[in-house]
Amino acid sequence: MRANARKISFILLLAGIYLPPAPVCAAVFHDALGRKVDIVSFPKRIVSLAPGITETLYALGRDGAIAGVTTFRTVPEAARLKPRIGGFTNISVEKILSLNPDLVIGTADGNRQETVAKLESLGIPVYVTNPKTLEGILAVVLQVGVITGKEKVARRLTADLQNRVKHLTALVAAQKKLRVFFQVGGEPLITVGRDTLHNQLINLAGGVNIAGREKTLYPRYSVEQVVAQQPEVILFSSMKYAEDVTRVWGQWRNWPNIPAVRDNRLIIIDTDLIDRASPRIVDGLEAMVKA
């Protein structure tokens, strides 16, 4: 492929068309899938395949290098002005190619493997992340910093985030642990099991997940099961705060014998803070602690 690129450049040069020299690979990195990815030094055109990656690049000061982002709700506002390449599962390979990236960063959970394979076959380096825990998210922040030439910034950022986590967990260490039901959606009623990021956040925030022993990641629960467990707090992640507060709270008021309902402890948390693998995950933990 490199030989063909040199041949094309030579032909274009003879035709009077100037092309800058192709960047030289600085290092080989291993991503979360165990793949070897050749990444150029200080990539200048990065396509993000997930909102959390986009947030991370902005936090590291690499926003000027972002060539494309997904259509899903993007933070900060400035990111919404970037070219869109589709959603998690309907990414346009053609659009990505048109942006001429020297690096694409995606996630194993959110992006299709065939998309990664297609981009790779076209000679575009794709670095895949796959964080499952809070520690894993902070590790990804550092990894993205290293591969994009912002290692020092990433180390300072992750150290600051780790200190915030220590401070938040210290605040709740001596407090009574409250029983928590974390609601995902409404019909059917779904919660979070043992091996989820949400379960870890609940524990760090000083709570006890009533479904924390469930091996299924997102088990279905009946209202009767929730009543039997007597949660003292009901957490609900939402993108439509006012609308969901009215709807969800109205449903739970039919069960006044649940301590969380009796004591008005239904807590709505912005889903972007606790569902995305980005530095703002610590903001999500802080929101849980305050709740």
C-alpha positions, 0 to 999 in steps of 0.5 A, a space after each residue: 500500500 505504501 509503495 502504491 501511495 509513493 507511485 501515485 504521488 510521483 505520478 501527480 508530481 510529474 503532472 504538476 500537482 504537489 502533495 505533502 509527504 505522507 506522515 511516518 508512523 511513530 509507534 505501534 500501539 495495541 488497542 483493547 481488542 489486542 490489535 496492532 495499530 500504527 499511529 502517526 506522531 501527533 495525528 492531525 485529523 481524528 474521527 471520533 466514533 463515540 461521544 465519550 471519545 469526543 469529550 475526551 479529545 476536548 478535555 485533552 485539548 485536541 479539539 482542533 484535530 477532530 475531523 468528524 464526530 457521531 450524530 448522537 448528543 455531543 458535548 461540548 456545544 462546539 463539537 456539534 459544529 463538527 462534520 457528522 459521520 453517523 451514529 454508533 451502529 450506522 456509521 458512514 465509511 464513505 463520509 469518514 473517507 471523505 474527511 481524510 483522517 489519519 486516526 479513527 478512535 472507536 469503542 468495542 461496545 458501541 461500534 460494529 466490528 465490520 466497520 472497524 475491519 472495513 476502515 482498517 482494510 482501507 488503510 485507515 488506523 482505527 484504535 478501539 477502546 473498551 472500558 468497563 469500569 471507572 478505572 478503565 475509563 481513566 485508563 482510556 483517557 490516558 491512552 488517548 492522550 498518549 496516542 494523540 500526543 497529549 500524554 502530559 495533559 492526560 496524566 495531569 487530568 487523570 491524576 486530578 480525576 483520581 483525586 476527586 474520586 478519592 475525595 468523594 468516596 471519603 465523604 460517604 465512607 462513614 455514612 449509612 449505606 442506602 439501598 438503591 434501585 437503579 431504573 433503566 427505562 420504564 417498560 419493561 422495568 430494567 435495572 443494573 447488575 453486578 458487573 456494570 459501571 453503574 453498580 460500581 458508581 452506586 457502591 462508590 457513592 455510598 449506596 448498595 444496589 439491590 440488584 448488585 448480585 445479579 450476574 445478568 448485566 441488565 436484568 428485568 425486574 418486576 415492581 413486586 421485586 422492587 417492593 420486596 427489596 425496599 430501596 431507600 433511593 430510586 435512581 433514574 438516568 434521563 435525557 429528558 429531565 422534566 418529562 421523565 420526572 413527571 412520568 416516572 415519579 407518577 408511576 412510583 407514587 402508586 407504591 407508597 410503601 417503598 421507602 424511596 417513594 415515602 421519603 421522596 427520594 427519586 433521583 433523576 441523573 443526566 444519562 450523559 454523566 453516567 453512561 459515557 466513557 469520558 472524564 465527565 464520569 467523575 461528574 456523574 459520581 459526584 451527582 450520585 454522592 450529592 443525591 
